[in-house]
Structures are given as C-alpha cells and as structure tokens.
Amino acid sequence: MSGMERKAKGSDLFVAALENEGVDRIFGIPGEENLDLVESLRASRIELVLTRHEQAAAFMAATHGRLTGKPGVCLSTLGPGALNLSTGAAYAHLGAMPMILITGQKPIMSSRQARFQIVDVVATMKPLTKLSRQIVSASSIPTVVRDAFRVAMEERPGPVHLELPEDIAGDEVPAVPVIQVHPIEIPVAHRAALDRAAEMIMAARRPLLMMGAATSRPRSTHGIASFVRRTGIPFFTTQMGKGTVPGGTNLYMGTAALSERDYVHDAIDAADLIVAIGHDPIEKPPFIMGPSGPKVIHVSYTPASVEQVYFPDAEVVGDVGPSLELLADRLEGKLPQAAALLPLREEILGHIADRATEARWPPTPQRIVHDIRQVIPENGIVALDNGMYKIWFARNYRTRVANTLLLDNALATMGAGLPSAMMAAMLYPDCRVLAVAGDGGFMMNSQEMETAVRLKLNLVVLVLEDNAYGMIRWKQAVDHFADYGMTFGNPDFVLYAKAYGAKGHRIESIDGFGPTLEAAFEEGGVHLVSIPIDYSENVRVLVDELRAHEKSKA
C-alpha cells in the first residue's frame, strides 16, 4: 500500500505464525468465535481436519506430538468446546506430549452477549498445561505463538493453551513479521555426574537397565541403543518405554506391566543396581523402591521427582542420548559382570509366552496378542485404548521399534485409542496401523469412525467384546466385592461399522482371527473387527499364578 502501512488481521498473523512453525494440520471443531481464524486457514497451506468431538481432536494432536516430537495443534470454540479439550490436555500433560490447544472466546473489548457460554478457560487449563494464556493484542500474536511452541517442546514436553478472542482475531493491525524458529539444544550431563554413575555401575555385581517413558522421545533412541550394545547390560522397560532399544534385544528381560510380583521382578529383585533411563514417575511405578532394594541411578532430561516409591541415589541429567554415549565411553570393556542377570531371561520370557497359542474359544488375551504380532510388521503401529488388555499387551507384545505400541500409562484414559491410531495412520500411510479397544472404551469416541472414513485412512479397528468395563470388574472380583454395576449391552459392531461406510467383520473362531486381520490390511480402507475375549486368565495368571510364584521364592 503506497504511503500507508500494510495491515494484517489478527487471525492472518496467527495462521502465518503456525505455518512458520511447520504446522500442516489442525484438528477440531470450530465455533462462531473462530470464524476469522477458519477463514484465514482456508487461504493457508494448513488443513483443517474436522472431527466429531473435541476430545478426539486433542488426542490426535497429542499423538502427533508423541510420534514426531513437534506439537500437534487442536482447535475449539469457547466454553463447552474448550472444556471438551481438557481430557486431551491432561493426556498430553501427563504423557509429556507436545501440543498446542487453541480456543476461541467472546470479544474482550465489549460484551453484547453478557456471560453466555463463558467460563474461565485460561484458569481451567492452567493445571492441565505447561502454559495457558489469553491473547489480548493482535500485534503480539507472532511472539506469543513462537513462545507457545518453544514451551511445548522444551523438556519436559507438554501442552500449551492459547485463547484467541473473537475481536482480537478480527482486529486489523500493522503487519508484524513472524519470529524465526531456531533449534534449542539440551546440554549433556555434567562430567562429575557421569564419573559418579560410571563408578557405581562398575562397582555393581548385578546391574540392570530400565527404559522409561522419556526414552521414547524421537530424539533419544540412537544413543540408548548404542549404550546397551556397548555395555552389554540387560534391560527391561516400563509400559511406555517399550521398543526403545531396536538392537541388542537379546538383552531384553521383559516389560514391567505390573508394579511388583511379576516375573520380570525376579530380575529387578536380584539386581543390586538399576540404571533408570528416562523414568517419569507420572507413569505407574514399574517397581517399588524400598530401603533394602537396589541402588538406583536416574538418567533423564530433567532431575528426578522424588516420590515415596522413587528416590534415586544418583542422577545423570542432560540430553539422554549424547549423555549415555559419554557414559558408555567410561564403561565399555570394563564390565565383566554386565550380564550377571541374563541367565534369568529365558525363564522370565518363557512364563510370559505360556499359553500364547492356546486354541480355546473365546480366545485368551495371550492368544489375541500373539496373533496380532504375527500380522503387524516391526514398523507397524498398534494403538491401545485403556482396559484390561493393556496389561497383556505390555507383558506379551514384543516391540523392536520405539512408539510402535502406543499405550497410555500416565493418565490412562479411555477413549484415546481410536483417535491415536487415526493420527498414526495419517502420519504413516504406508504402515499397518491397528487400533485396539475394549467395547467400553471404543464407544467413548466411536463417532470418529466417520472421520476416519471421510479422511480415507487405512486403518483396522479391533474391538474386544466382554460387555463390561472389564478392568474395574476384575479389580472388583480380586478385592472380593460383589459383581455389580459394570456390565452393559453393545450394538452390532459389524452393522455399526457399515453405517459409517467402513467394513465390519465378526470373528467366530480363533482360526479366522489372523487371516481376517491380514485380509483387512491387504484390502485397505477402514475396517472394524469384533472379537470376544476370555478374561478368566486375569485371575489365573495375574493373581493365582503370580501369587504362587511369589511364595515359591520365599
């Protein structure tokens, strides 16, 4: 504009700032308070992915952050729409997944609708996010957005909430340039901490490594795998640390699906030193520390959070991969006792594999996990909802690539499995992606089947039918309460899938399970497969058998 300063609308500045951060998709459901932003998106390179519930949009954005290390972005209107994002915010906050939540709001300079639909979303989101703020000036938008992405990605990663009021989005101000993105490097651990940890490891007679949730960060896995290979120390994983050692799997001792008394705890109990790599105490404890237990070295991006069940003796704080490389430099070739616990491995894994091919009907969890592993390649992704089956997948499903078993052991919310799988299918269209949900959890966000079909995703959804909230029903029985209040009816899932334009399959014999999954993946598109599950193994294995095993060690 000759002789005049160029003007830009607040929403245009916002979208330009998002493009500057490399955002290519936004998930959500807009409202009238977002219309300027929607119009700016229409003219941008960013795709607006309309979901059927805001919660699903938040789960998808969080999973984007989990898989890529870069924040996913979700969008809602004010009030009720914004509150529907709150579970997804907590999911990302506890799970350390970078994401950006954008919510609308009524104009803040004037109020023609009084308090209609207005709740204090900024205050609501503060305990659920790393940062929650309202944008009060269009000119500040480029700075605010850059800061939001920086905060979301810094260790410990997590969600950031931005509220964009309607009048700020529509305000025209002198154009403000975007803030250029620059890499943020994490310092490596201090030399003294590395020396101290090396001395403790060399002095240990029965060392053991643990891979926790933070080892699944996309930036972590190379240094971790190298450390395991160079030291030769056996390792186990937490539920969210599975698959983080692609090489050296002959040193894998199992996954701590329970906090104590499982077979992998034979190795944990025998260890005199545990190097806890990337442990986040937000995850359900993989073992319970006590005064007579092994010494523990905490290796992670951030200092340890001291808890009743976790109080390490030493800490190595810094960028995990490079720090472990420096620690390996101090240890390589100096650990003749490294494999002291390895003789326990065969027995531990043998117990876990017991009855994995049993042909009973309805099938056991072990058989379902076994057959799924046969049709999912190493780089295929299984996204779990939350339910009793999660313990079985954590124990029995072997992974060799990080983030190929997506489970939530932090917030552990139902309803996240299908949206998480959808995000994985969008990011990796050439990989096999399977969502696994119980009938209870599936129905909490089953409406997103329409979204998956509309987006033409290649996705198989497995629904495990027991007509109950099975995890709580199991705990009810274990604690000797009456069987009450946990059962329900289900729709015909085959017809339900067809109503959305997906393919539906009902498994009626275990011999047909694997071939049906294989055929669904080969055909492509969205498929729903329903199968009953026999949860009597919960008591036989996870209670009676483990209790007997514990007594045999006494």
Backbone torsions as a table, in degrees:
resi	resn	phi	psi	omega
1	MET	NA	114.7	-176.0
2	SER	-66.7	127.5	177.2
3	GLY	73.6	-0.7	-179.2
4	MET	-129.9	148.5	177.6
5	GLU	-73.9	134.9	-179.9
6	ARG	-67.0	135.2	-178.8
7	LYS	-103.0	153.4	176.2
8	ALA	-142.0	142.5	177.8
9	LYS	-78.7	148.1	-179.3
10	GLY	-54.9	-41.8	-179.3
11	SER	-66.4	-33.9	176.2
12	ASP	-66.2	-40.1	176.6
13	LEU	-62.4	-39.1	-178.7
14	PHE	-64.5	-47.8	-178.4
15	VAL	-67.1	-38.7	176.8
16	ALA	-61.5	-38.3	178.6
17	ALA	-66.9	-37.7	176.7
18	LEU	-65.5	-43.1	177.4
19	GLU	-61.5	-37.7	178.4
20	ASN	-61.3	-28.7	179.2
21	GLU	-86.8	0.1	178.5
22	GLY	85.4	15.6	-179.9
23	VAL	-69.6	130.7	177.6
24	ASP	-118.0	-13.4	178.3
25	ARG	-143.1	145.9	170.3
26	ILE	-127.8	131.5	-177.3
27	PHE	-105.3	136.2	175.4
28	GLY	158.5	-168.4	179.7
29	ILE	-131.7	107.7	-179.5
30	PRO	-73.9	162.1	171.3
31	GLY	-127.8	-175.9	-176.1
32	GLU	-63.3	-26.2	179.3
33	GLU	-73.1	-10.9	-179.7
34	ASN	-104.0	4.6	-167.8
35	LEU	-63.9	-36.3	175.3
36	ASP	-62.3	-41.7	179.5
37	LEU	-65.5	-39.6	177.8
38	VAL	-62.6	-42.0	178.7
39	GLU	-63.6	-39.7	177.3
40	SER	-66.4	-37.2	176.7
41	LEU	-64.2	-37.9	-178.5
42	ARG	-57.7	-34.1	-177.6
43	ALA	-93.4	9.4	-174.9
44	SER	-109.6	-177.6	176.0
45	ARG	-87.5	-2.1	-174.9
46	ILE	-89.5	132.3	178.4
47	GLU	-88.5	131.0	172.5
48	LEU	-91.0	114.0	-179.8
49	VAL	-98.4	105.5	-177.7
50	LEU	-77.9	124.8	176.8
51	THR	-104.9	177.4	-178.6
52	ARG	-100.7	-5.5	175.1
53	HIS	-155.8	140.7	-178.9
54	GLU	-61.9	-33.7	-179.9
55	GLN	-58.6	-44.0	178.7
56	ALA	-62.2	-38.7	178.2
57	ALA	-60.8	-41.4	179.3
58	ALA	-67.4	-40.7	177.3
59	PHE	-61.9	-39.6	179.5
60	MET	-66.2	-44.0	179.1
61	ALA	-63.6	-41.2	179.0
62	ALA	-63.5	-41.3	-179.7
63	THR	-67.1	-34.4	173.1
64	HIS	-57.2	-46.2	179.1
65	GLY	-63.7	-40.7	-179.5
66	ARG	-62.5	-42.4	-173.3
67	LEU	-83.0	-29.5	-174.2
68	THR	-108.3	-20.9	-173.2
69	GLY	81.7	-3.5	178.4
70	LYS	-112.1	141.0	-172.9
71	PRO	-59.7	131.4	164.9
72	GLY	-80.8	160.0	-174.5
73	VAL	-126.9	133.4	175.5
74	CYS	-129.2	159.9	-170.0
75	LEU	-138.3	139.4	172.5
76	SER	-148.3	170.4	172.3
77	THR	-80.4	-166.3	179.7
78	LEU	-77.9	-175.9	167.8
79	GLY	44.0	-111.9	-173.7
80	PRO	-61.6	-38.5	178.4
81	GLY	-66.2	-43.5	179.7
82	ALA	-63.5	-41.3	-179.5
83	LEU	-65.6	-29.3	176.7
84	ASN	-67.9	-16.8	175.8
85	LEU	-81.3	-12.9	-167.8
86	SER	-64.0	-37.4	178.9
87	THR	-64.8	-40.5	177.4
88	GLY	-65.5	-34.4	176.2
89	ALA	-63.8	-44.5	178.9
90	ALA	-65.4	-38.3	177.0
91	TYR	-57.0	-46.3	180.0
92	ALA	-73.1	-36.3	-177.5
93	HIS	-66.1	-47.8	179.5
94	LEU	-72.8	-33.5	-178.3
95	GLY	-86.6	0.7	179.0
96	ALA	58.0	49.3	179.9
97	MET	-111.1	121.8	-179.4
98	PRO	-70.6	131.4	177.4
99	MET	-157.4	160.3	176.5
100	ILE	-121.4	125.6	175.8
101	LEU	-106.5	125.1	178.6
102	ILE	-112.8	123.5	177.0
103	THR	-123.9	150.7	176.6
104	GLY	-87.2	173.6	176.0
105	GLN	-159.3	155.7	174.5
106	LYS	-60.0	161.3	177.1
107	PRO	-54.9	141.6	-178.5
108	ILE	-100.5	-10.3	178.2
109	MET	-87.6	-23.5	176.8
110	SER	-150.1	162.8	-176.3
111	SER	-141.0	97.2	-179.9
112	ARG	-89.8	-8.1	-179.5
113	GLN	-117.6	18.7	179.6
114	ALA	53.6	-127.9	-174.7
115	ARG	-103.6	17.0	-176.8
116	PHE	-56.1	122.8	177.5
117	GLN	65.9	6.5	-174.3
118	ILE	-91.7	122.4	165.7
119	VAL	-126.3	161.6	-178.6
120	ASP	-81.0	85.4	-176.1
121	VAL	-69.7	-35.8	180.0
122	VAL	-60.2	-46.0	178.4
123	ALA	-67.9	-37.5	179.5
124	THR	-61.6	-39.5	-175.5
125	MET	-81.5	-15.4	-174.5
126	LYS	-57.2	-47.6	179.6
127	PRO	-73.9	-8.1	-177.2
128	LEU	-104.7	-0.6	-174.5
129	THR	-137.6	168.9	173.2
130	LYS	-77.8	-28.1	-177.8
131	LEU	-157.0	135.7	177.0
132	SER	-137.2	122.4	-176.8
133	ARG	-149.8	151.1	174.5
134	GLN	-95.2	137.1	176.1
135	ILE	-86.2	121.9	-174.3
136	VAL	-112.1	-0.3	-179.9
137	SER	-147.3	128.1	179.0
138	ALA	-62.0	-34.3	-178.1
139	SER	-65.3	-24.1	-177.5
140	SER	-85.9	-5.0	-171.4
141	ILE	-57.9	-48.6	-179.8
142	PRO	-57.3	-39.9	179.6
143	THR	-68.0	-44.3	-177.3
144	VAL	-64.1	-43.0	-178.8
145	VAL	-66.5	-44.1	178.3
146	ARG	-59.3	-42.8	179.7
147	ASP	-65.2	-38.4	-179.8
148	ALA	-61.4	-44.9	179.7
149	PHE	-67.8	-38.4	178.3
150	ARG	-61.9	-47.1	-179.3
151	VAL	-63.7	-41.7	-178.4
152	ALA	-61.8	-33.6	-174.4
153	MET	-92.0	-21.4	-179.9
154	GLU	-65.3	149.3	176.3
155	GLU	-68.7	136.3	-7.3
156	ARG	-78.9	129.0	-177.0
157	PRO	-62.5	161.3	178.2
158	GLY	174.8	-171.3	-175.3
159	PRO	-85.3	149.0	172.5
160	VAL	-128.5	136.0	-178.2
161	HIS	-109.8	131.0	174.1
162	LEU	-122.3	126.3	175.4
163	GLU	-101.4	121.9	-178.6
164	LEU	-111.4	100.1	-179.3
165	PRO	-64.3	154.3	-175.0
166	GLU	-58.9	-43.0	-176.6
167	ASP	-75.0	-29.6	176.2
168	ILE	-69.6	-39.1	177.9
169	ALA	-63.0	-36.1	-177.3
170	GLY	-91.1	-5.6	-176.6
171	ASP	-71.1	136.2	176.0
172	GLU	-100.2	125.9	-177.1
173	VAL	-134.4	165.6	173.8
174	PRO	-56.6	135.8	-176.0
175	ALA	-57.1	137.0	180.0
176	VAL	-120.0	129.9	-178.9
177	PRO	-70.1	155.6	176.1
178	VAL	-71.6	159.9	176.6
179	ILE	-92.8	123.2	-176.4
180	GLN	-65.3	140.2	179.9
181	VAL	-79.9	136.6	174.7
182	HIS	-131.3	147.6	-179.0
183	PRO	-67.5	145.0	176.6
184	ILE	-114.0	112.2	-178.9
185	GLU	-89.7	147.7	178.5
186	ILE	-101.5	128.6	-179.9
187	PRO	-62.5	152.3	174.0
188	VAL	-80.5	167.5	-177.5
189	ALA	-65.1	154.2	179.6
190	HIS	-66.8	144.3	-178.5
191	ARG	-56.7	-41.4	-178.4
192	ALA	-63.5	-38.4	178.7
193	ALA	-66.4	-39.9	177.9
194	LEU	-65.1	-41.7	178.8
195	ASP	-63.3	-42.8	-179.1
196	ARG	-63.8	-45.0	180.0
197	ALA	-63.6	-41.0	-179.8
198	ALA	-62.2	-41.3	178.9
199	GLU	-62.7	-42.2	-179.9
200	MET	-65.3	-40.8	-178.8
201	ILE	-68.3	-41.4	-179.8
202	MET	-67.6	-27.0	179.9
203	ALA	-83.3	-16.4	-176.8
204	ALA	-72.5	143.9	177.6
205	ARG	-94.7	-27.4	-178.1
206	ARG	-137.3	71.8	-178.3
207	PRO	-76.0	153.4	179.7
208	LEU	-146.6	138.9	176.7
209	LEU	-100.6	147.6	172.8
210	MET	-126.3	131.2	177.3
211	MET	-102.8	114.5	-177.7
212	GLY	-99.7	-171.5	-172.1
213	ALA	-58.6	-38.8	-175.5
214	ALA	-70.2	-14.8	176.6
215	THR	-71.3	-12.8	178.9
216	SER	-83.8	-4.2	176.0
217	ARG	-56.9	137.6	-178.8
218	PRO	-54.3	-28.1	-176.2
219	ARG	-81.7	-8.2	-166.6
220	SER	-92.6	-32.5	-156.3
221	THR	-65.8	-32.9	-176.2
222	HIS	-63.1	-50.6	-177.8
223	GLY	-63.5	-34.0	-179.9
224	ILE	-67.4	-47.9	-180.0
225	ALA	-60.4	-40.5	179.3
226	SER	-64.2	-40.1	179.9
227	PHE	-62.9	-44.5	179.1
228	VAL	-62.4	-45.0	-178.7
229	ARG	-63.6	-42.5	-174.7
230	ARG	-75.9	-28.0	-179.3
231	THR	-95.2	-29.6	-178.5
232	GLY	71.7	19.0	179.8
233	ILE	-85.5	130.9	177.8
234	PRO	-64.9	156.9	-175.8
235	PHE	-139.5	156.4	167.1
236	PHE	-128.1	169.1	-177.6
237	THR	-124.9	157.1	164.7
238	THR	-79.4	177.0	179.7
239	GLN	-61.7	-41.7	-176.2
240	MET	-88.8	0.1	178.1
241	GLY	-102.4	10.4	-176.6
242	LYS	-66.8	142.2	172.6
243	GLY	82.8	6.1	-173.4
244	THR	-83.9	-4.6	175.4
245	VAL	-117.8	88.7	-176.6
246	PRO	-66.9	-29.2	176.0
247	GLY	-106.7	169.4	177.0
248	GLY	67.9	27.1	-177.1
249	THR	-70.5	-9.3	172.9
250	ASN	-68.6	-7.3	175.8
251	LEU	-99.5	-0.8	-178.2
252	TYR	-71.6	128.0	-177.1
253	MET	-106.1	-7.0	-179.8
254	GLY	130.0	179.1	179.3
255	THR	-120.0	135.9	178.7
256	ALA	-82.4	85.0	177.6
257	ALA	-77.3	-23.8	176.4
258	LEU	-117.1	164.3	-177.1
259	SER	-82.1	-20.7	-178.8
260	GLU	-162.6	162.6	170.4
261	ARG	69.2	7.5	173.8
262	ASP	-85.1	171.7	-176.5
263	TYR	-62.3	-36.8	179.4
264	VAL	-62.7	-22.9	178.6
265	HIS	-71.4	-12.2	170.9
266	ASP	-60.4	-43.3	177.8
267	ALA	-70.9	-42.0	179.8
268	ILE	-61.2	-43.9	-178.9
269	ASP	-68.2	-30.1	-179.0
270	ALA	-81.5	-20.5	-177.1
271	ALA	-67.6	145.5	170.9
272	ASP	-104.4	-5.8	175.2
273	LEU	-151.9	130.6	174.5
274	ILE	-117.7	123.8	173.5
275	VAL	-94.1	104.0	-175.6
276	ALA	-89.1	101.8	-176.6
277	ILE	-95.1	119.8	176.1
278	GLY	69.7	22.7	179.6
279	HIS	-71.9	135.0	176.2
280	ASP	-121.5	116.3	-175.9
281	PRO	-67.3	-2.6	172.9
282	ILE	-69.4	-22.4	177.1
283	GLU	-79.2	144.7	178.2
284	LYS	-53.2	131.8	-170.3
285	PRO	-56.2	130.2	176.4
286	PRO	-77.4	-21.4	173.3
287	PHE	-157.2	158.4	-177.3
288	ILE	-103.0	115.6	177.8
289	MET	-73.4	145.8	176.4
290	GLY	-147.5	172.4	-175.4
291	PRO	-64.4	-24.6	-177.8
292	SER	-102.0	5.6	-176.8
293	GLY	-84.4	-173.1	-179.4
294	PRO	-69.4	157.0	170.5
295	LYS	-70.5	154.1	-176.5
296	VAL	-131.2	131.9	171.7
297	ILE	-107.7	125.6	-179.9
298	HIS	-94.0	119.0	177.2
299	VAL	-119.5	114.0	-178.5
300	SER	-163.8	178.4	179.1
301	TYR	-71.5	-29.2	-175.6
302	THR	-127.5	157.6	178.8
303	PRO	-60.4	157.6	179.6
304	ALA	-65.9	143.2	169.3
305	SER	-95.0	111.2	-174.1
306	VAL	-73.5	123.2	-179.5
307	GLU	-125.5	169.2	178.1
308	GLN	-58.0	-31.9	-177.2
309	VAL	-103.8	4.1	-177.0
310	TYR	-151.1	109.1	-179.2
311	PHE	-146.3	80.6	-171.3
312	PRO	-62.7	157.0	-178.7
313	ASP	-88.0	-21.3	179.1
314	ALA	-153.2	158.2	-177.7
315	GLU	-134.4	140.2	172.4
316	VAL	-122.5	102.6	-171.5
317	VAL	-111.1	125.0	179.3
318	GLY	161.3	-173.7	177.8
319	ASP	-58.8	117.7	-165.0
320	VAL	-63.2	-50.4	-177.0
321	GLY	-58.1	-58.5	179.1
322	PRO	-61.8	-35.3	179.0
323	SER	-64.9	-39.6	178.0
324	LEU	-67.9	-33.8	175.6
325	GLU	-61.6	-42.1	178.7
326	LEU	-67.2	-36.5	177.6
327	LEU	-67.9	-39.1	177.5
328	ALA	-63.4	-34.1	176.6
329	ASP	-58.3	-33.3	-178.7
330	ARG	-81.3	-18.4	-170.8
331	LEU	-111.5	-26.9	-171.1
332	GLU	-56.6	127.3	179.4
333	GLY	80.8	3.8	-176.0
334	LYS	-119.0	17.0	-174.7
335	LEU	-125.2	71.4	178.9
336	PRO	-62.8	-20.5	-178.8
337	GLN	-95.8	8.2	-172.1
338	ALA	-55.2	-42.6	-172.3
339	ALA	-95.5	22.5	-175.2
340	ALA	-57.7	-33.3	-177.1
341	LEU	-89.6	-6.4	-173.8
342	LEU	-61.1	-31.2	177.8
343	PRO	-59.5	-18.7	178.2
344	LEU	-76.9	-15.9	-169.8
345	ARG	-60.8	-48.8	-174.4
346	GLU	-59.9	-43.4	-179.7
347	GLU	-66.6	-42.4	179.6
348	ILE	-60.0	-52.0	-177.2
349	LEU	-69.9	-29.2	176.6
350	GLY	-65.0	-41.9	176.7
351	HIS	-62.3	-41.4	-178.1
352	ILE	-63.6	-36.6	-176.7
353	ALA	-81.9	-3.1	-176.3
354	ASP	-58.5	133.1	177.0
355	ARG	63.9	20.4	-177.1
356	ALA	-69.0	-19.3	-179.5
357	THR	-115.7	18.1	-180.0
358	GLU	-62.8	139.4	-169.5
359	ALA	-99.3	19.3	-177.8
360	ARG	-67.4	161.6	177.2
361	TRP	-134.4	129.8	-2.9
362	PRO	-62.2	155.9	-174.5
363	PRO	-72.8	156.8	175.9
364	THR	-81.0	160.8	174.4
365	PRO	-58.1	-38.4	-179.7
366	GLN	-59.3	-42.2	-178.9
367	ARG	-68.3	-40.5	179.1
368	ILE	-61.9	-46.4	178.3
369	VAL	-61.5	-44.2	-179.8
370	HIS	-58.3	-47.7	-175.8
371	ASP	-69.3	-34.3	176.7
372	ILE	-64.9	-41.8	180.0
373	ARG	-60.0	-29.3	-178.8
374	GLN	-70.9	-26.6	-175.8
375	VAL	-105.6	-6.5	178.6
376	ILE	-103.3	118.8	177.3
377	PRO	-68.7	171.7	-174.8
378	GLU	-58.5	-33.0	180.0
379	ASN	-94.0	2.9	175.2
380	GLY	-72.2	157.0	-173.5
381	ILE	-119.8	129.3	172.4
382	VAL	-111.1	121.1	-179.8
383	ALA	-108.6	117.2	-177.0
384	LEU	-94.1	142.7	163.1
385	ASP	-81.1	-161.7	179.2
386	ASN	-116.8	129.1	-179.9
387	GLY	178.7	-173.3	-175.7
388	MET	-59.2	-34.1	-177.9
389	TYR	-63.7	-22.3	-178.1
390	LYS	-60.7	-38.0	177.9
391	ILE	-62.1	-41.3	-178.8
392	TRP	-67.7	-40.1	176.7
393	PHE	-66.1	-40.8	179.6
394	ALA	-61.9	-41.4	-178.9
395	ARG	-74.8	-44.5	-163.6
396	ASN	-103.7	-20.8	-173.5
397	TYR	-88.7	110.5	-179.3
398	ARG	-79.9	132.5	177.8
399	THR	-124.1	145.1	178.4
400	ARG	-125.0	1.5	177.9
401	VAL	-133.1	135.2	-179.2
402	ALA	-62.2	146.4	175.8
403	ASN	59.8	32.6	171.3
404	THR	-103.2	-5.8	166.9
405	LEU	-125.3	100.0	-177.2
406	LEU	-89.2	107.5	174.2
407	LEU	-133.0	160.3	-175.8
408	ASP	-115.6	107.9	178.5
409	ASN	-111.7	25.7	-178.4
410	ALA	-117.9	-78.2	172.1
411	LEU	-74.4	-33.5	179.1
412	ALA	53.2	51.4	-179.0
413	THR	-90.1	145.0	170.3
414	MET	-76.5	157.2	175.9
415	GLY	95.1	-5.9	-175.1
416	ALA	-92.5	-17.0	-171.5
417	GLY	-61.9	-50.1	-178.5
418	LEU	-64.7	-49.8	178.2
419	PRO	-60.6	-37.4	178.7
420	SER	-63.2	-42.8	178.0
421	ALA	-64.4	-38.6	178.0
422	MET	-60.7	-42.1	178.6
423	MET	-64.4	-42.6	178.1
424	ALA	-60.8	-40.8	179.8
425	ALA	-66.3	-32.6	177.2
426	MET	-71.7	-39.9	-178.3
427	LEU	-74.0	-34.4	-174.3
428	TYR	-128.0	70.1	-174.0
429	PRO	-63.6	-18.4	-179.4
430	ASP	-93.7	-1.0	179.2
431	CYS	-98.6	151.7	171.8
432	ARG	-75.1	128.4	179.9
433	VAL	-126.4	127.8	-179.3
434	LEU	-123.8	125.1	169.7
435	ALA	-92.8	133.5	177.5
436	VAL	-121.2	123.2	-178.5
437	ALA	-142.4	146.9	167.3
438	GLY	-72.5	166.3	-178.9
439	ASP	-64.3	-30.9	177.8
440	GLY	-69.3	-51.0	-178.8
441	GLY	-67.1	-37.0	179.9
442	PHE	-59.4	-43.4	-175.6
443	MET	-70.0	-12.9	179.1
444	MET	-72.9	-25.7	175.0
445	ASN	-139.3	30.6	-176.2
446	SER	-65.3	-19.9	179.2
447	GLN	-61.5	-18.8	-179.7
448	GLU	-73.5	-4.4	169.5
449	MET	-56.2	-37.7	178.7
450	GLU	-63.3	-42.0	178.8
451	THR	-61.8	-44.4	-179.4
452	ALA	-61.6	-41.5	178.7
453	VAL	-67.2	-44.4	-179.5
454	ARG	-61.1	-36.3	179.8
455	LEU	-81.8	-2.2	179.1
456	LYS	57.1	44.9	179.5
457	LEU	-77.3	154.2	168.0
458	ASN	-97.6	106.5	-169.9
459	LEU	-155.0	134.9	173.3
460	VAL	-113.0	130.2	-179.3
461	VAL	-112.8	119.8	178.9
462	LEU	-103.2	122.4	178.4
463	VAL	-108.8	120.1	179.0
464	LEU	-92.4	116.8	-173.7
465	GLU	-99.4	119.3	167.6
466	ASP	-133.0	4.7	175.8
467	ASN	56.6	38.1	-178.3
468	ALA	-163.6	161.6	166.2
469	TYR	-81.9	86.5	-163.0
470	GLY	-65.0	-38.2	-179.3
471	MET	-60.6	-48.3	-177.7
472	ILE	-70.7	-34.9	177.4
473	ARG	-63.3	-39.7	177.5
474	TRP	-63.3	-47.0	-179.4
475	LYS	-65.5	-33.9	175.0
476	GLN	-58.2	-45.0	-179.3
477	ALA	-69.7	-43.0	-178.6
478	VAL	-61.4	-35.8	-179.7
479	ASP	-88.7	10.0	173.7
480	HIS	64.8	34.1	170.0
481	PHE	-90.8	160.6	175.9
482	ALA	-66.0	149.7	176.9
483	ASP	-76.1	98.8	-171.7
484	TYR	-148.6	135.4	165.2
485	GLY	79.2	11.3	-174.5
486	MET	-117.0	1.4	-175.5
487	THR	-105.6	157.5	-178.6
488	PHE	-156.0	174.8	173.5
489	GLY	-100.7	164.5	-178.8
490	ASN	-126.9	155.3	169.3
491	PRO	-73.3	170.2	170.2
492	ASP	-73.9	106.0	-171.9
493	PHE	-67.1	-27.3	177.5
494	VAL	-66.2	-47.4	177.1
495	LEU	-66.1	-36.9	179.5
496	TYR	-60.1	-45.0	178.2
497	ALA	-63.3	-44.1	-179.2
498	LYS	-63.0	-32.2	179.4
499	ALA	-63.0	-26.4	178.3
500	TYR	-92.1	-2.8	-176.9
501	GLY	90.1	11.1	175.9
502	ALA	-95.2	171.1	175.4
503	LYS	-93.1	138.6	179.8
504	GLY	-117.0	141.7	-179.2
505	HIS	-138.1	134.1	175.6
506	ARG	-112.8	123.6	-179.2
507	ILE	-85.6	127.3	-177.0
508	GLU	-118.7	-2.9	171.8
509	SER	-153.6	148.8	-176.7
510	ILE	-65.0	-27.2	178.8
511	ASP	-65.1	-22.8	-179.3
512	GLY	-91.4	-4.5	-172.8
513	PHE	-68.7	-60.0	-179.0
514	GLY	-58.0	-48.4	178.1
515	PRO	-59.3	-35.4	178.5
516	THR	-66.0	-43.9	176.6
517	LEU	-61.4	-44.0	-179.4
518	GLU	-60.9	-44.7	-179.4
519	ALA	-65.4	-37.8	179.6
520	ALA	-64.6	-44.2	177.7
521	PHE	-64.6	-39.5	-179.9
522	GLU	-64.7	-38.1	-178.0
523	GLU	-72.7	-35.5	-176.2
524	GLY	82.1	175.7	-175.1
525	GLY	84.1	-168.7	-177.5
526	VAL	-98.9	124.8	178.9
527	HIS	-126.7	142.5	170.9
528	LEU	-116.0	128.9	179.0
529	VAL	-120.0	122.5	178.4
530	SER	-108.2	140.5	-179.5
531	ILE	-147.4	138.2	173.9
532	PRO	-73.9	161.1	179.7
533	ILE	-138.0	139.4	179.7
534	ASP	-97.9	106.7	-176.4
535	TYR	-92.2	12.1	177.5
536	SER	-63.7	-21.6	177.9
537	GLU	-64.5	-23.0	179.4
538	ASN	-56.4	-44.9	-179.1
539	VAL	-76.9	-44.9	-175.6
540	ARG	-60.8	-46.8	-174.5
541	VAL	-89.4	-52.8	-169.0
542	LEU	-80.0	-12.7	177.7
543	VAL	-118.2	-68.7	-172.0
544	ASP	-64.7	-48.8	-176.2
545	GLU	-66.3	-45.3	-179.2
546	LEU	-68.6	-32.4	176.8
547	ARG	-66.3	-42.4	178.1
548	ALA	-65.1	-38.9	178.7
549	HIS	-63.4	-40.6	179.4
550	GLU	-63.3	-41.9	179.5
551	LYS	-65.6	-34.2	-178.9
552	SER	-68.0	-22.7	179.8
553	LYS	-84.9	-18.0	-175.0
554	ALA	-68.8	NA	NA
